[in-house]
Amino acid sequence: MLATAVNEIVSTKLNPNVVPHLHIWEWHIPLYLFLGGIAGGLLVITSIMIVLKRKFGIGPRDQGDGCPCLAVRIGSILSPTLLGIGMLFLFLDLAHPLYVWAFYTTIQPTSPMSAGSWILLAFFPLAILQAMLVNKRQLRSFNIEPVNKVIDWTENHMTIVALVNAHIGVGIGIYTGILLSFFSARPLWSSSILGMLFLVSGISAAAALMLLLAPKDEKPVYSMIDANAIWIEIMTVGLFVLGGLTGSANTHGAMMHLVTGDVNLAGMSYMFWFWGIFVGAGLVVPLLLEFLEAAGVHIKFPNVAPVMVLLGGLVLRFLIVFAGQTYHTFM
Amino acid sequence: MSNKKNYGMVIDTRVCVGCSACVYACKQENHVPEGYCRDWVVQETGGEYPKLTMENRSERCQHCENAPCVTYCPTRASHYAEDGTVQINRSLCTGCKACMAACPYDARYVHPEGYVDKCSLCKHRIEQGLETACVSICPTGSLHLVDFNNMDQKTKTLLSGKVVYRQKEHAGTEPGLQWISASNKHGA
């Protein structure tokens, strides 16, 4: 028998945050990334719907008095609401939440977290303004003086607000991925296409949510947006996996750890979660269902596809955040 | 002679016996809580029996010149000190843990009191003209506190002609710790 060369390292390092592998982010961060992605996606979709309707007359019928269709109105409210909930999870993840003000004492251009904390803050005023403008008829009925004034000043500029918001939405969506991809010490995360993947996934999840909430006559448009987003997402996931597999030993190993990994997450291996739940149940099956529906086939439970898309988006965030930590540090 | 200090360490693994005195000296000096450590001892065994080699070494924060923890810290809590070390300002640390994800050496931990902690190269002792706790206790003289901007003759002799390495240099971090490899021949 041939002797085998060994290289064994025994360490006395104790720290539970890094031994046996990085263990710093649990469920808060994936949930925040998911909600942030949907919030960004909702802002993108609702803003584009507003612009399309106002500039080109495309889209579901307005509800009169300058208020867009119901799904756009609900989506505009949900966007800042979901981001607010997501930020609560982000806050709860801090080891010293009372020092959260320290984020806003400086701008650190090289730190994605610093940039992100400012983008998050910039998001709210215009997103809330849009939510107010698309629901102005209802808001005016409450007759609150300052609210009425804000609406009076801005209601003629809704298209501009929406145009700016579409960009902020894209920024938030990309940021949720970039947050991870800047960490070159973590080989799975260290891929800039993660920003694109989380953006498309956020748009797709947002379209799925609007599809669930929209009244029947508004549904087809969101089904179409969702199907297109899923299609782009499948391509992006493919590129993300390929980029990993064809990379250096670090990146290759990290990608294999995700796509063929036997590490257990809630009773199932990464491999099963990735291919079975995320790609299969979260992308391919709902795309097929939405395609069949658009082709005129009667689907008995039309809500199944959007729910699967939402679950797939959630699973993607959990998988990436967890698998990025359980794989060894950059060597 | 440069007025600007650039502290780091030279660690002679040829004489390290892996006793962990450095670890416990540090824990007491810096009040490191139970179950955590700022420095640790690694034993690396390689080769093929009967030609096996072994290296013991004491590891800690590398006080990088291009430190990813400082780059990614959103609040300036992690920062470069005047003396070339990397320090953490506890009153700015939110515990977001970005620095921990960024560190290729996994040198940090979350202190139970809610801030991220790591080796400070005993800055408080250096300021008093003392050596670090780990250096002061090392029974075999493996650990050396060095100002790389003003290297003394003793350190130059120690490094001269030896195989000296730095860890994960390809990460672009410019680490401030140098190891004299145990692979150096006797009398080198």
Contacts between the chains, C-beta under 8 A, distances in Angstrom:
chain1	res1	chain2	res2	distance
A	3	B	48	5.0
A	3	B	49	6.1
A	4	B	48	7.3
A	5	B	46	7.2
A	5	B	47	6.3
A	5	B	48	4.6
A	6	B	45	6.4
A	6	B	46	6.3
A	6	B	47	7.0
A	6	B	48	7.5
A	6	B	52	7.7
A	7	B	44	7.2
A	7	B	45	7.4
A	7	B	46	4.5
A	8	B	44	7.3
A	8	B	45	5.0
A	8	B	46	7.6
A	9	B	42	6.0
A	9	B	43	7.3
A	9	B	44	4.9
A	9	B	45	8.0
A	10	B	42	7.1
A	10	B	43	4.7
A	10	B	44	7.9
A	10	B	45	7.8
A	11	B	40	5.8
A	11	B	41	7.3
A	11	B	42	4.7
A	11	B	43	7.8
A	11	B	59	7.8
A	12	B	20	6.1
A	12	B	23	6.4
A	12	B	37	7.3
A	12	B	40	4.7
A	12	B	41	4.8
A	12	B	42	7.6
A	13	B	37	6.3
A	13	B	40	3.9
A	13	B	42	7.9
A	13	B	59	7.7
A	13	B	106	7.6
A	14	B	35	5.7
A	14	B	36	5.9
A	14	B	37	5.0
A	14	B	40	7.3
A	15	B	36	5.4
A	15	B	37	6.4
A	15	B	106	7.7
A	15	B	108	7.7
A	15	B	109	3.8
A	16	B	35	6.9
A	16	B	36	7.9
A	16	B	109	7.6
A	17	B	97	7.6
A	17	B	100	6.2
A	17	B	108	7.5
A	17	B	109	5.0
A	17	B	110	5.4
A	18	B	100	7.0
A	18	B	106	3.9
A	18	B	108	7.4
A	18	B	109	6.8
A	19	B	106	7.8
A	22	B	100	7.1
A	22	B	101	6.8
A	22	B	106	7.0
A	24	B	97	4.2
A	24	B	100	5.1
A	24	B	101	6.3
A	24	B	110	7.3
A	25	B	97	6.9
A	25	B	101	7.9
A	93	B	96	7.6
A	93	B	97	7.9
A	94	B	94	4.9
A	94	B	95	5.0
A	94	B	96	5.8
A	95	B	93	7.9
A	95	B	94	7.4
A	95	B	95	2.3
A	95	B	96	7.8
A	95	B	97	7.0
A	95	B	110	5.0
A	95	B	111	7.9
A	95	B	114	4.5
A	95	B	115	6.7
A	95	B	116	7.3
A	96	B	93	6.4
A	96	B	94	5.5
A	96	B	95	4.3
A	96	B	114	3.7
A	96	B	115	5.9
A	97	B	94	7.5
A	97	B	95	7.9
A	99	B	75	7.9
A	99	B	91	7.6
A	99	B	92	7.1
A	99	B	93	6.7
A	99	B	94	4.5
A	99	B	95	7.5
A	100	B	94	5.9
A	102	B	75	4.0
A	102	B	77	7.1
A	102	B	92	4.8
A	102	B	93	7.6
A	102	B	94	5.4
A	103	B	74	5.7
A	103	B	75	6.0
A	103	B	94	6.7
A	105	B	75	7.0
A	105	B	92	7.7
A	106	B	74	7.9
A	106	B	75	6.4
A	106	B	76	5.4
A	108	B	73	6.8
A	108	B	74	5.5
A	108	B	75	7.5
A	108	B	76	6.7
A	110	B	71	4.7
A	110	B	72	7.2
A	111	B	71	6.8
A	111	B	72	5.0
A	111	B	73	6.0
A	111	B	74	4.5
A	111	B	98	6.8
A	112	B	72	7.2
A	112	B	98	7.9
A	113	B	72	6.9
A	113	B	74	3.9
A	113	B	96	5.9
A	113	B	98	4.9
A	114	B	74	3.6
A	114	B	75	7.4
A	116	B	74	8.0
A	117	B	74	6.3
A	182	B	72	6.8
A	183	B	68	7.9
A	183	B	72	7.3
A	183	B	101	4.7
A	183	B	102	5.6
A	184	B	68	7.1
A	184	B	102	7.9
A	184	B	104	7.6
A	184	B	171	7.1
A	185	B	68	6.4
A	185	B	101	6.8
A	185	B	102	5.8
A	185	B	103	6.2
A	185	B	104	4.1
A	185	B	171	7.1
A	186	B	101	6.0
A	189	B	101	7.9
A	329	B	104	5.9
A	329	B	105	7.8
A	329	B	106	5.6
A	330	B	104	4.8
A	330	B	168	7.0
A	330	B	171	6.1
A	331	B	168	7.3
